[in-house]
Amino acid sequence: MVEYEYYTIMIIRNIKLKNFRNYENLDFVLNNRLNIIIGNNAQGKTNILESIYFLSLTKSFFAVNDKVVIKKNCLYARIDGIITSNNGCNNLSILVNNCGKYLKIGNKEIKKSSDYLGYLKVILFSPDNIRLLKEGPSIRRRFLNIEISQLSKRYILILNQFNDLLKQRNEYLKNIRNSLMDKDYMLILNQKFAELAYQIYNFRNDFIVEINKRIKDIYKSIINIDNIEIKYITDVKLNDKEIMINEIKDRLDKNYDKEILYGNTLIGPQRDDFSILLNGNDISSYGSQGQMRIAILSVKLSEIDIIFNKFGEYPVILLDDIFSELDVDKRNKLIKYLNCDRQVIITTTDIENINEELVNNAKLFKIDNGKVIETREGMRDINEQ
């Protein structure tokens, strides 16, 4: 077993932004535990959390196109952060411009995102997360891919290989309709497809199993209901390796003519989904807004424990204005997950939404139109603004 002699949490010590969203220049030092950023809407609170998320996962939690984070009329955006973890103290840097995205750890440029990911692990919860249940399967697959990528670099490599192969296979299916292309080549693609698909199915299933070990207790502690679980929805029966690979290949062979007609691969992990069941019913169809929000929050809180068990340190927790979404009782129940040995960064429009004990233990920042000022003036002063 690995011994973790000093650090049990990841810590962002300093964040610098250049031309990121509404920030021309921003440089501020964070507390090792609790940080609260207070300000009105549309002042840039969420942009700070987005920059930390971007520094961790090399992508925005809002947009697919990286370039949207570049401040208007600027040529680039840059994020720098000093991170302390079991990997030591590292300077992480991401620069985005019209030509692409450039990653650095210290002074070393990192070519592959798989070599960069893991130096900063984060768990984000925002009101926007409810899209996870309200929108289509692609957003849930993206969630699985992002969260599992924080747990396994191997998953990233396998997923990238699979996506390249899927693209190649779909192009072949489109081209074969108008030519006499060799079917033997498709058999080779099918073998590799099945082997990669098997691994992706297992990574995703293992992740959901780990969530299900924890989600009932967390959900019950907040909302006093424990009959909740995540159901993995996939088009193959999970089994041992040889059986699964053969089943995938057999189904691909049987669908061959149909896939040529559609010009698309009709089975595989690119069609996966999951649902959250509350009392046996799909929460997205039968649950209230509050039940759905707490369900997603419970998933996120489960991930904190999963990351700690795997790496021996807690991730940074990002909470974007979620206290306004919870009543007083649920806020207080959530506090026990926050007021402890981990770094938490909270945004809020109203400090009265947050427990006084939490505020007294926190580093406070006031934000106004892209300007961030540290304050220890206290609750009274802030509430009067």
N, C-alpha and C positions, 0 to 999 in steps of 0.2 A: 504494500500500500504506500502511496506517495505521501510524504509528510509535508504539510504546509506550515512552515515555522512562523511566518510573520503575517502575511496578508490572507484574509478570508473574504475580502471584497475587492471588486474592481473600483478604482477611483479615478474620476476625471479631475485633475488638479487645475487645469487652465484651458480655456477655449478662446481661440482668436478667429474672427471672421473678417474676411475682406470681400466686399461686393457680393455678399450672400443675401438674397431676397432684399429686404429693406435696410440692411446694414452695410454702410460704406466701410466702417472700421469698428470692430468691437473686440475688446480684450478684457476678460474678467476671470477672477479666481473663484473656484467653487469650494464650498465646505465639504469635508470628507463624508458627512452623513446627510443632513437635511438641508435642502435649498428650496426657497419659495420665491417665485417670480410673480410680482403683482402688477397688474395694469389693465387698462380698458381693452376692449376688443379692437382688432386691427392695428395694434401697436407693435407687434413683432414677438409676442411671447411664444407662440407656437413655432415661429421660425427658428428660435434658439433650440428647441427640442428637435426640430427637423434637422438642424445642422449636426447635432450630436448623433442622431440616428444615421445620418449620411456618413459621418466619420466612422461609425461602427460597421455599417453594412454596404457602404459605397452606393447607396441609392436613397431616394426620397420615399417617405411613406405616403406622400400625396400623389406624386407625378411619376410617369414612366420615363418621360424625357428629362434627362439630367440638366439640360441647358436652361430649364425654367427657373433654376435657383439663382441664375446670374442676375444681378441687379440691373435694372433697366439702363440702357445706354453704356453699359460696361462690357469689357472684352472677356472677362473671366470672373470666376468666383473661387475663393480659397477658404478651406477650413483647416485649422491647426489645433491639435490638442495634445496635452501632456497626460499620459495615462500610466497609473501605477497598478500592477497586478502581479500574479505569480510569474509572469514573463519578465518582471523587472519594471523599470521605468522607461517608457518609450514615447518618442515624439511621433505622432501620426499626422499625416498631411494629405489632403486631397485637393487637387486643382481641376476645375472644370472650365473648358472653353469650347469654342465652336469646332475644334478639331477632335475633341474627346475628353477623356478623364484620366488623370495621372495620379498615381498612388505612391506614397513614400512612407517608409518606416525609418526614422532617423534621416540620414542622408542617402539612404539606399532606395532607388526607384524600384517599385514592385510591378512586374509585368502582369502577373496573374492574380485575379481577385482571391483565388483560393489560398494564395500565400499571404494575403493581407488579412483576411477575415479571422476573427478570433482574438485579436489583440484588445479589442473593446467589445464586450457583449452588453447588449441593452434589451430591456423589456419595456415596450411602449404600450400605454393604454390611453386612448382618446375617445371622445364621443363619436368620432367618425368610424371607430372600429365596428359599430353596429352594421356597417356595410357587409361585414363578413358573413352575416346571416341573411341579409336582405337581398344581396345581389347574387350573380350566377356562380357556377362552380369554379370558374377561372380565378376568381379572387381568393377562394379557399385553397386552391392548389398553390397559388402564389404565397399565401400565408404558410402552408406546410413547407414549401421550399425555403423560405426565408428563415423560419424558426429552426428547421433541422440543419440548415447551413451553419448556424451558430454552434451546433453540437458536433458536427462532423465535416471535416474538409474532404473526406472521401466521398461524402454525399454530393458535394459540389462538383467534383470531378466526374462522377458517374452521371449526374444530371446533365452536365454539359455534353458529355459523350452521347447520351441518349437523345438530347435535342438535336445535335448535329446529324445523328443517324436517322431520326424521324424526318427531318427536313429532306435528307437524301432519299429516303424511302418514298416519301410523298411525291417528290419530283419524278422518281422512276415510275410511279403509278400513273402520273399524268402523261408521261412520254410514251409509255408502252401501249396506250390506246391507239396511237397513230403509227406504230412501228412493229417490227418483229423482234423486239428485244429479248434477250436470253432469260428464260425463267429461272435457270440455275443461279443466276446472280441474285435473284430475289430470295432464293433459299438461303444463300449466304447471309443476306441482310436479316432475314427472319431469325437465324440462329443468334446473331449478335444482339438483335432487338430483344429477344426473349431473355437472354442472359442479363442485359442491363435492366430490363423491366422488372425482372425478379428482384434485383437488389433494391430498386426504388420502392417497390411494393413493401419490402421488408423494413426498410428504413422508416417509411411512413407509418406502417402498422405498429412498429416498436414505439415510435413517438406517441401515437394515440393511446397505446397501452399504458405508457408512463403517465400521460395526462389523466387517464381514467383511474389510476391508483390514488390520485390526489384530489380530483375535482369535487367529489362528493362531500368530503369533509370541509373543504373551503367554502363551497356553495352553501352548505348547511350553516356554517358559522356566520354567514352574512344574512341569509334569507330564510334560514330554518327549514329548508327542504333538501333532502339528500338523494332523491331518486333522479339523478342526472348522470348522463354519460355521453361520450362522443361515439358516433357510429361511423366507421370507415366504410365508404361506398366505393367499391371497385368492381371491375368486370371479370375478375378471376377468383377462384377459391384459393385462399392462402393455404399452402401445403409445404412439403419439403422441396428442396431445390430442384431435384431431377424431375419430380412430378409436375411442378409448376412450369418449368421451362418447356417441357414436352407439351403441356396443355396450351401454353401460349403459342408455340409453333404450330400445333394442330389447328388452332382457331384462326391463325393467320392464313394457313393453307386453305382452309375451308372458305374463308372470306375473300379469297384471291380475286375471283371474277367480280364480286360486288365492290371491292375496293378499287378495281380498275374503273368500274362504272362511275364511282364517286370521285376518283382521283385523290383518295385520302385514306389514311390508316384508321380503321374503325374500332380497334381495341388497343388497350395499353394504358399506362399510368397518366398519359396526357389527357385522359377522360375521367380521372379520379374525382371524387368529391367526398365530403363528410357532412354529417348533420349532428346537431346537439339535441338529444332527446331528454325531455322533462316529463316524468311520470309516463314514459313510453311514447310520448307524442313529440313530433318535430317542433321544437321551440320557435322556429321561424314562422310557423303557421298558427300555432296555438298559444304561444307565450305572449305576455305583455312586454311593452318596451322595457320596463324595469327588470323583468326576469331575463330578457335577452342581454341587457347591459351587464347584469351581475354574472350571467353565464360566461360571457367573453372575459370579464375581469377575472373570474375564477380560473379560466384557462391560462391567462397570463400569469396569475399568481402561482399556478402549478408549475409553470416553466421556470420560475425562480428557483424552486427546489430541485428541479431536474438538472439545471445548469450547475448548481452547487454540488450535487451528488457526483456529477461527472468530472468537474474541474477543481473542486475544493474551494471555490470562491463564488460570491454572489455577483450577479450582473448589476449594472446601473439601472435603476428603475425611473422611467419617464412617465409622468402623469399629467396629461394635458387637460386642465380644467374639468376634472371628473367629479370634484366635490360638489359642484353645482348640479350634477345629475343625480345625486344621492340625497336621501333624507337624513336627518340628524342621526338616527339610530344606525343606519348602514354606514355612515361616515365613521362613527365611533368604532364600529366593528372592523372597519378597514384599517383603522389607525394601528392596530397591533401588528399588522404586516409592514408598517412603515417606520414606526418609532423603535427601530432596532438596529442591529449591526449591519447596515448596508447603505449605499449612497442613493438618495432619492432626490429627484428634481421635479418640483410641482409648479404648474402655472395656475393662476387663478385671477379672476376679476375682482373678487371680494374676499378679503382675508377672514371675514366673519364665517365663511363656509368651512374654515379649517379649525380644528381643535386647538385651544389656547396652549396646551402643553406642547403640541407639535410645533407651533409657531415659536414658542420660547426657546426651543432646542435648535431652531433653524437659522440659517443665514438668509437674510431677506434682501431682495433686489426690487427696486421700483423701476418700471419701464414706461417710457413715453416717446413715441415716434422714433423708435430706433435708438434711443439713448437709455442705457442701463446704469443705475446708480445703486450701489450697496447702501443699505440703511440698517441701523440698529435703533431707530427711533421708536419702534414698538407698535403694537396693534392700534392704540388710540390715534396716533398721528396718521397712520395709513388710512384708517377708516374715515377720518375727517376729510380726506382728499376727494 
